[in-house]
Amino acid sequence: MANLPPFEISVKSSDMAVRKALGQFLHALQPLELSVEEAGTVELVLAETLNNIVEHAYPDPATAGYFTIACAHQKDGLHLQVTDQGLAMPDGTTPMGQRVSVDVEPGDLPEGGFGWFLIQDLAKDVSYQRVGSENQLTMRLAVAVQ
């Protein structure tokens, strides 16, 4: 397996920001030759994380700022730190993200909450903190394990 030096991607929050950041991030991971399943896990977790930033940390497009993804490849997988200077998480913590039944009528599905369940189910060591004016979300994705 190829050695991947640490890297960062920074994108200004916007409607197309998540797609742009995901494309850049997955391209940077190409030397690891991830399986389709591993790449799908990375893409899903990052898409949910970044969509939350665009929607909740920077809800007003007129005052949107940047988010940054820092990645370090280690023996136990990809270590990510996602930062932004948007609004803080309510109560200073990530939502619980509980599994919900989807075996109900479409009108009875809960609004939201699926993303945090997926993030916490697929990523390891998920941690959030607010440092000054910066949101810092760290996690490990157990892909490209050496």
N, C-alpha and C positions, 0 to 999 in steps of 0.2 A: 504494500500500500504506500502511496506517495506521501511524502512529508508536506504538510500544508502550513506555511508560515501564518502567524496571526494577521488578521486584516479587519478593516472597518469600512462600513458603507453608511453614508449619511445622505438623507433625502428630505426635501421639504414636504411637509404634510399637504396632501391634496387628494382629489378624487383618484388620480392615477398613481399616487405615490406608492401604494402597496404593490401594485403590479411592477412598477419600475424597480423597487427595492428587492422584490423576490427574484426578478430576472437577474439582477446584478449579483445577488447572494448565491443563487444556484450556479451561476456561471463561475463564480470564484471557487465553488466546491468541486468543479469538474476534475481536478487532479486526484480526488479521492475515489473516483469511479463508484459512486454510491449505487446501490441496487435501486430498482424502481420503488420498492417499498420504503427504503430509507429516505430517498429523495422526497417521496410523498409525505412522510412524517415531518421532515424538516419544513416543507412547503406549507403544510396544514398548520403546524404550530406557529410558524412565523406569520402566516396570513392572518390568523386569529389575533395574534398579539398586535400586529401593526394596524389591523382594522380597528381594534379597540383604541389605539392611540389617535388615529385619524378622527374617529367618531366621538371619543370622550375627552381625550387630553386637549385636542385642538378643535372644539366643536364649531368655532367661528372661522371659516376659511380666510376672512380678512386679516385675522391675527395669527394664522397658523405659523408654526415654527418647524424646526427640523427634528427628526428622530435619527438616532444612530444605532447601528447594530455592530457590535464588536464580537469577533469570533476567534477562538483559539482552539486548535485541534490537539487533544491530549489522548493518552492511552485509553481513557474511559469514555471518549466521545467528543462531541463538540460542546464547548463551553461558550455560552452567549451572554452578552450583557446588552440589553436594549435600553436606551436612554432617550428622554425627551424633556423639554422644559414647559410642558403643558400643564393643565390642571392636575392636581394630585388625585390619587385614588380616594374614593369616599372612605371615611374611617381609617385612612392610612394603610389599608390592607387590600389584597386581591379578593375578589368575590369567591365564595366557596366553590361554585361551579359543580353543582350536584347533578347526577344522572337523572334525566327525566324520561318518562314513558312517552314514546312517540306513537304508541298504539291507541291513539285517540282521534277524535274528529279534528280536522285541520283547524277549525275555529277554537278548539279547546287547548291547542298547543300554547305553552307559555311563551312570552315575548322575551327573547334573549336568554343568556345564561349558558347556552350550549358551548360557546367558545371557551370559557374558562374551564368547563369540564374537560374539553378536549386538551387544552394546554396542560392542565394538571394531571391528566391521565397519560399523555404521551411524553411529557418532559419530566425530568428528574430534578430534584433540588431547586424547585421554583421558589424564588425569594424576591420580595418587593420592598424597597425602602425609598423614602423621600429624603434627599440630601440637599439642603438649601432649597433652591428652586428647580431641582432636577429629580425626575422620576427615574429610578433604576430598577429594572427587572432583570434578574439573572436566572439562568436555567442551564441544564445540561441535557443534550440530546444524545442518547446512547446509540449513535450511528457511527460508522467508520471507526469502530473500536479496534485497537491494535492488539 
